[in-house]
Amino acid sequence: MAVLVLSGVLVLVVGGCVCVVWAARGGPRWVRAVSAVTLAVGELARTSKSAGRRGGGGDD
């Protein structure tokens, strides 16, 4: 079951990346929408990751 979930996530990530490249080359409107969502989710993941590092646990 976990393999199916991870495979589905992988397909979504690869599809999002393809849409970002296609949108950069002037794809249709739906591709640009998927691209914008993909980039927003990526930015959200990046900011949440850096916010977790700033937590300051003092475990250095």
Beta strands, then each sheet from edge to edge (+ up, - down):
end
